[in-house]
Every structure is written in C-alpha cells, then in structure tokens.
Amino acid sequence: MYIQWYPGHMTKTRRMMEENIALVDIVIELVDARIPYSSKNPDLDELAKNKHRIILLNKSDLADATANKVWKAYFEEKGFRVIEMNALKGTGMGQVTDAARELMKEKIEKLKARGRINVPIRSMIVGIPNVGKSTFINKYVGKTTAKTGDKPGVTRGKQWIKLKKDFELLDTPGILWPKFEDQQVGLKLAFTGAINDDILDAQTLATSFIHHMMVVNPDCIRKRYDIAFDTIAEPHDVLRQIAEARGFKLKGDEPDLERAAKILMDEFRSGKLGRLTLEMPEDITEMLAEKSAREKEKALADKARKAEYKKRKK
C-alpha cells in the first residue's frame, strides 16, 4: 500500500512557519505517543535548529506505559524537553509552561536586569494533522479558541494565543512533509488517522494494520474479537474472522469486510484494542540502517553506470 498525502495548504503552512520561526523562542511539537518517530516532522529539525524544543507525547494514555518512558528517554538524549500528555483530559498540561519558563530562565533574567519585565515567552505549536493540537490548545487556554475535529486538516491558518502576561502561543495548521522516505512511516500515520481516510482503501489499510500487529502484538486482536489465528495467517483471512465474529454480513451471507475494516481501525484509534505502541527506538535504528544501506547501494550502482557510460563513449 503506497501512501503519499501532501495537500496544497501544507505547502503554505511550511512557508508560513519559515517566515515566523524568527518570532518565537521555543518550538513545541505534539507527536502521537503510539508512533513517536513516525509522527515527528523531520523538517522541523532543520527549521527550528536554533530554537529550544519541547516534545509533547500526546495520546500517551493510548500508548504502552513502559514504551512512553523509553521514548521519553530517547528524545531527552537528543536534547529535547519531553512531557507525557493526554490533551483530552489535560494530563501533563501544567508541565508545559514550567518547562518553557525553565528553558527561557537565562534570557528572562537578562531582560529583567535591563528593566524589561513580563516580556512574553513566544512559542510556536506544531504537529501533524489529527495529533490533538487544537484539543491541547483549547484545554491549555481554558476555553474553545482553536477549532477541533476528528478529521485531519481542521486548522487552516495561524493565530496568536495569549496566555497571562508572559506566555504567547503561535498556533499553526497540522503539517506533514512532502515525501515519506519509508512507506512504513506513511502506513503508521494512516493507522492513527493522520492521513485523510477519504483517500485510503479501508480494507487495504485494515489488512496492513493486521499484518503490522501480527509482529507487534497479535493478542490485542485475538482478545478483542475472540478469534484464533497464528502469525503466518493471511491478514485478509483475519479480517474475515473479525467480520464473522461481529456478525457483519452482506447479501448472500457474505462477510462485510468493509464494515469490519472500519470498525477495526476505529477501535484501534479509540484505544479499545488496549494501550499499544507501534514502534520502538530499536525499530527506528534498524530502519535507518536499512535506509543507509539502500542509499549506499544506489550510489554504487549510479557510479558503476556512469563509469560504464564513459567507457562506451571512449
């Protein structure tokens, strides 16, 4: 299943972020705790390289608790301030302002020494579509300021949000990046709803998810739907079992695979399959090693082709 989704408004968002990054002190990025690496926008590392960074592991209540700690340590080793977050319930919310003030402590003291008091800390809040950014802002501010929705791409323009006298947030629309270099990243984004479901085939997405869970945690599907299968089963057959277990039927008593597919993805996204983390740091290390090997192989092949071309010209 090949996935690529980069609507035109995301190009405008990236341009807007580039134009406004100089106005902020801190970049706060929400990632999905179930897929912390895949939901972290790689373009931001270059865009915000001279800024303080805070990562919010949002939807941490839907991810494995132990895995949350592992990912927190992983990002902290790379210099990020990391907070486990449940934007819907407000868990971890109070730590954000404290972390921002601590990061800006030295600058604030220098400004005070020059007689400048209550100069606001300015932060840019960023994240992929449907990661819960608007929900976070609404809970953080204490009133409905940003639009929220269950489809990616609800927020379409920037807006400054003032919090008390010393803190301001620049909200931005959800943004992906132009090309997923590894299709596993695109798949995981699709699993969690960051890719618009309207452009995806429900059955193909569900069978891809089943295939992934056969490696990660097959028991979550077995227990939820009270079905039995081994890890070499065909994902399509597992989807058929889910349809039959739920009594989803079409005319002629055929199982309704489309309905089963949509239910499976909805129940994963809402946490009904349990607290699941779909990737771990060691998976990413392996993925990056494979990517590096592919790039080296391609470079050698290109070099060989050029050498052969020169040889023929002689």
VEXDREN-2710 file (C-alpha; in Angstrom, 1 decimal):
% VEXDREN-2710
k/r/px/py/pz
1/MET/0.0/0.0/0.0
2/TYR/1.7/3.2/-1.2
3/ILE/0.8/6.3/0.8
4/GLN/1.6/9.9/0.0
5/TRP/-0.6/12.9/1.1
6/TYR/0.5/16.5/0.9
7/PRO/-2.4/18.9/0.1
8/GLY/-1.6/22.3/-1.2
9/HIS/-2.4/24.1/2.1
10/MET/0.5/22.3/3.7
11/THR/3.0/24.0/1.3
12/LYS/1.5/27.3/2.5
13/THR/1.8/26.2/6.1
14/ARG/5.5/25.3/5.7
15/ARG/6.2/28.7/4.1
16/MET/4.3/30.4/7.0
17/MET/6.3/28.5/9.6
18/GLU/9.6/29.5/7.9
19/GLU/8.5/33.2/7.9
20/ASN/7.5/33.2/11.5
21/ILE/10.1/31.0/13.2
22/ALA/12.3/34.0/14.0
23/LEU/9.5/35.4/16.1
24/VAL/9.5/32.6/18.6
25/ASP/11.8/31.4/21.4
26/ILE/10.5/27.8/21.6
27/VAL/9.0/25.3/19.3
28/ILE/6.5/22.9/21.0
29/GLU/5.8/19.8/18.9
30/LEU/3.0/17.4/19.6
31/VAL/3.7/13.8/18.5
32/ASP/1.5/10.7/18.7
33/ALA/2.8/8.6/21.6
34/ARG/1.8/5.4/19.7
35/ILE/4.2/6.4/16.8
36/PRO/6.6/9.0/18.3
37/TYR/9.2/8.8/15.5
38/SER/6.8/8.5/12.6
39/SER/4.6/11.4/13.8
40/LYS/7.6/13.7/14.3
41/ASN/8.1/16.0/11.4
42/PRO/11.8/15.6/10.2
43/ASP/11.7/19.0/8.5
44/LEU/11.4/20.8/11.9
45/ASP/14.9/19.7/13.0
46/GLU/16.4/22.0/10.3
47/LEU/13.7/24.7/10.5
48/ALA/14.0/25.0/14.3
49/LYS/17.6/24.1/14.8
50/ASN/18.4/27.3/16.8
51/LYS/15.3/27.1/19.0
52/HIS/14.5/25.5/22.3
53/ARG/12.4/22.4/21.7
54/ILE/9.7/20.7/23.7
55/ILE/8.1/17.4/22.6
56/LEU/4.7/16.5/23.9
57/LEU/4.0/12.8/23.8
58/ASN/0.3/13.3/23.2
59/LYS/-2.3/10.4/23.5
60/SER/0.1/8.8/25.9
61/ASP/-2.9/7.1/27.6
62/LEU/-3.4/5.1/24.3
63/ALA/0.3/4.0/24.2
64/ASP/2.1/1.4/26.2
65/ALA/3.1/3.0/29.6
66/THR/6.6/1.4/29.5
67/ALA/7.2/2.4/25.9
68/ASN/6.3/6.0/26.8
69/LYS/9.2/6.1/29.3
70/VAL/11.6/4.6/26.7
71/TRP/10.6/7.2/24.1
72/LYS/10.9/10.0/26.6
73/ALA/14.5/8.9/27.4
74/TYR/15.2/8.6/23.7
75/PHE/14.2/12.2/22.9
76/GLU/15.8/13.6/26.0
77/GLU/19.1/12.1/25.0
78/LYS/18.8/14.1/21.8
79/GLY/18.3/17.4/23.7
80/PHE/14.5/17.7/23.7
81/ARG/12.4/18.5/26.8
82/VAL/9.8/15.8/26.8
83/ILE/6.3/15.7/28.5
84/GLU/3.8/12.8/28.5
85/MET/0.5/14.3/27.6
86/ASN/-3.2/13.5/27.4
87/ALA/-4.6/16.7/25.9
88/LEU/-8.2/15.4/26.1
89/LYS/-8.0/15.0/29.9
90/GLY/-5.4/17.7/30.5
91/THR/-2.8/15.3/31.9
92/GLY/0.7/16.9/31.8
93/MET/-0.7/20.3/30.8
94/GLY/0.7/22.1/33.8
95/GLN/4.3/21.0/33.0
96/VAL/4.4/22.8/29.6
97/THR/4.5/26.4/31.0
98/ASP/7.0/25.4/33.7
99/ALA/9.2/23.7/31.1
100/ALA/9.1/26.8/28.8
101/ARG/10.0/29.1/31.7
102/GLU/12.9/26.9/32.7
103/LEU/14.2/26.9/29.2
104/MET/14.0/30.6/29.0
105/LYS/15.2/31.3/32.5
106/GLU/18.6/32.8/31.4
107/LYS/17.0/35.1/28.8
108/ILE/14.3/36.3/31.2
109/GLU/16.9/37.1/33.9
110/LYS/18.9/39.1/31.3
111/LEU/15.8/41.1/30.3
112/LYS/14.9/41.8/33.9
113/ALA/18.4/43.1/34.5
114/ARG/17.8/45.6/31.7
115/GLY/14.5/46.6/33.2
116/ARG/12.3/44.6/30.8
117/ILE/9.7/42.8/32.9
118/ASN/6.9/40.5/31.7
119/VAL/8.3/40.2/28.2
120/PRO/6.3/37.2/26.9
121/ILE/7.8/33.9/26.0
122/ARG/6.7/33.2/22.5
123/SER/6.3/29.6/21.4
124/MET/5.2/28.0/18.1
125/ILE/3.0/25.0/18.5
126/VAL/3.3/22.4/15.7
127/GLY/2.2/18.9/14.9
128/ILE/1.0/16.6/12.2
129/PRO/-2.8/16.5/11.3
130/ASN/-5.1/14.9/13.9
131/VAL/-2.4/14.6/16.6
132/GLY/-4.6/16.6/19.0
133/LYS/-3.0/20.0/18.7
134/SER/-6.3/22.0/18.8
135/THR/-7.6/19.9/21.7
136/PHE/-4.4/20.7/23.6
137/ILE/-4.7/24.4/22.9
138/ASN/-8.3/24.5/24.0
139/LYS/-7.6/22.7/27.2
140/TYR/-4.4/24.8/27.8
141/VAL/-6.1/28.1/27.3
142/GLY/-9.2/27.0/29.2
143/LYS/-11.7/27.9/26.5
144/THR/-12.5/27.0/22.9
145/THR/-10.0/29.0/21.0
146/ALA/-8.9/26.6/18.2
147/LYS/-11.2/24.5/16.1
148/THR/-11.2/20.8/16.8
149/GLY/-12.3/17.9/14.7
150/ASP/-11.8/14.2/14.1
151/LYS/-10.5/14.7/10.5
152/PRO/-7.0/15.9/9.7
153/GLY/-6.7/19.5/8.4
154/VAL/-9.2/21.4/10.5
155/THR/-6.9/24.3/11.5
156/ARG/-6.1/26.2/8.3
157/GLY/-4.5/29.5/9.4
158/LYS/-2.1/30.8/12.0
159/GLN/-3.3/32.5/15.2
160/TRP/-1.5/34.0/18.2
161/ILE/-3.0/33.0/21.6
162/LYS/-2.1/35.0/24.7
163/LEU/-1.8/33.2/28.0
164/LYS/-1.5/35.5/31.0
165/LYS/1.2/38.2/30.7
166/ASP/4.2/36.2/30.0
167/PHE/3.3/33.5/27.5
168/GLU/2.1/33.5/23.9
169/LEU/1.5/30.6/21.5
170/LEU/1.5/30.8/17.7
171/ASP/-0.8/28.0/16.5
172/THR/-0.2/26.5/13.1
173/PRO/-2.2/24.1/10.9
174/GLY/-1.2/20.4/11.0
175/ILE/1.6/19.7/8.6
176/LEU/3.2/16.6/7.1
177/TRP/6.2/16.5/4.9
178/PRO/6.3/16.2/1.1
179/LYS/7.7/12.7/0.8
180/PHE/7.8/9.7/3.2
181/GLU/11.2/8.1/2.6
182/ASP/10.0/4.9/4.2
183/GLN/6.5/3.7/3.5
184/GLN/6.2/2.2/7.0
185/VAL/6.1/5.8/8.2
186/GLY/3.2/6.5/5.9
187/LEU/1.4/3.4/7.0
188/LYS/1.7/4.2/10.7
189/LEU/0.4/7.7/10.1
190/ALA/-2.5/6.2/8.2
191/PHE/-3.2/3.8/11.0
192/THR/-3.5/6.6/13.6
193/GLY/-5.7/8.8/11.3
194/ALA/-3.1/11.5/10.4
195/ILE/-3.7/10.7/6.7
196/ASN/-7.2/11.5/5.5
197/ASP/-9.2/8.3/5.4
198/ASP/-11.1/9.5/2.3
199/ILE/-8.1/8.9/0.1
200/LEU/-7.4/5.4/1.5
201/ASP/-8.9/2.0/0.8
202/ALA/-10.4/0.8/4.1
203/GLN/-9.8/-2.9/3.6
204/THR/-6.2/-2.5/2.4
205/LEU/-5.5/-0.2/5.4
206/ALA/-7.0/-2.7/7.8
207/THR/-5.1/-5.7/6.4
208/SER/-1.9/-3.7/6.5
209/PHE/-2.6/-2.9/10.2
210/ILE/-3.3/-6.6/10.9
211/HIS/-0.1/-7.5/9.2
212/HIS/1.8/-5.0/11.4
213/MET/0.1/-6.1/14.6
214/MET/1.0/-9.8/13.9
215/VAL/4.6/-8.7/14.5
216/VAL/3.9/-6.1/17.3
217/ASN/1.1/-7.6/19.3
218/PRO/-1.3/-10.2/17.7
219/ASP/-3.0/-10.9/21.1
220/CYS/-4.7/-7.5/21.1
221/ILE/-6.7/-8.5/18.0
222/ARG/-7.3/-12.1/19.2
223/LYS/-8.7/-10.9/22.6
224/ARG/-10.8/-8.0/21.3
225/TYR/-12.6/-10.1/18.7
226/ASP/-12.3/-13.5/20.4
227/ILE/-10.8/-15.1/17.3
228/ALA/-7.8/-17.5/16.8
229/PHE/-5.1/-17.2/14.2
230/ASP/-1.3/-17.8/14.0
231/THR/1.2/-15.2/13.0
232/ILE/1.6/-16.7/9.5
233/ALA/-2.2/-16.3/8.7
234/GLU/-3.3/-14.1/5.8
235/PRO/-4.4/-10.7/7.1
236/HIS/-7.4/-10.8/4.8
237/ASP/-8.5/-14.1/6.5
238/VAL/-8.1/-12.4/9.9
239/LEU/-10.3/-9.5/8.7
240/ARG/-12.9/-12.0/7.5
241/GLN/-12.8/-13.6/11.0
242/ILE/-13.4/-10.2/12.6
243/ALA/-16.4/-9.6/10.3
244/GLU/-17.8/-13.0/11.2
245/ALA/-17.2/-12.5/14.9
246/ARG/-19.1/-9.3/14.9
247/GLY/-21.9/-10.6/12.7
248/PHE/-21.2/-8.2/9.8
249/LYS/-23.0/-9.7/6.8
250/LEU/-23.8/-8.7/3.2
251/LYS/-26.5/-10.1/1.0
252/GLY/-25.8/-13.8/0.3
253/ASP/-24.4/-14.2/3.8
254/GLU/-21.0/-12.9/2.8
255/PRO/-18.9/-11.2/5.5
256/ASP/-18.9/-7.4/5.3
257/LEU/-15.2/-6.8/5.1
258/GLU/-15.6/-3.1/4.5
259/ARG/-17.5/-2.6/7.8
260/ALA/-15.1/-4.8/9.7
261/ALA/-12.2/-2.8/8.4
262/LYS/-13.6/0.5/9.5
263/ILE/-14.5/-0.9/12.9
264/LEU/-11.0/-2.3/13.4
265/MET/-9.4/1.0/12.7
266/ASP/-11.9/3.0/14.8
267/GLU/-11.4/0.7/17.7
268/PHE/-7.6/0.8/17.5
269/ARG/-7.7/4.6/17.3
270/SER/-10.0/4.9/20.3
271/GLY/-7.9/2.5/22.5
272/LYS/-10.4/-0.4/22.6
273/LEU/-7.6/-2.8/21.5
274/GLY/-5.6/-1.8/24.5
275/ARG/-2.6/0.5/25.1
276/LEU/-0.5/0.0/22.0
277/THR/2.8/1.4/20.8
278/LEU/3.5/0.6/17.2
279/GLU/7.3/1.4/17.1
280/MET/10.3/1.5/19.4
281/PRO/13.7/3.2/19.1
282/GLU/15.4/-0.1/18.1
283/ASP/12.9/-0.4/15.2
284/ILE/13.9/3.1/14.0
285/THR/17.7/2.3/14.3
286/GLU/17.1/-0.8/12.1
287/MET/15.0/1.2/9.6
288/LEU/17.7/3.9/9.4
289/ALA/20.4/1.3/8.9
290/GLU/18.4/-0.3/6.1
291/LYS/17.9/3.2/4.5
292/SER/21.6/3.9/4.7
293/ALA/22.4/0.6/3.1
294/ARG/19.9/1.3/0.3
295/GLU/21.4/4.7/-0.3
296/LYS/25.0/3.3/-0.5
297/GLU/23.8/0.5/-2.9
298/LYS/22.2/3.1/-5.1
299/ALA/25.3/5.4/-5.0
300/LEU/27.5/2.4/-6.1
301/ALA/25.1/1.5/-8.8
302/ASP/25.0/5.1/-10.1
303/LYS/28.8/5.2/-10.0
304/ALA/29.0/2.0/-12.0
305/ARG/26.5/3.2/-14.6
306/LYS/28.5/6.5/-15.0
307/ALA/31.7/4.5/-15.4
308/GLU/30.2/2.2/-18.0
309/TYR/28.8/5.2/-19.9
310/LYS/32.2/6.9/-20.0
311/LYS/33.8/3.6/-21.1
312/ARG/31.3/3.3/-24.0
313/LYS/31.9/6.9/-25.1
314/LYS/35.6/6.2/-25.5
END
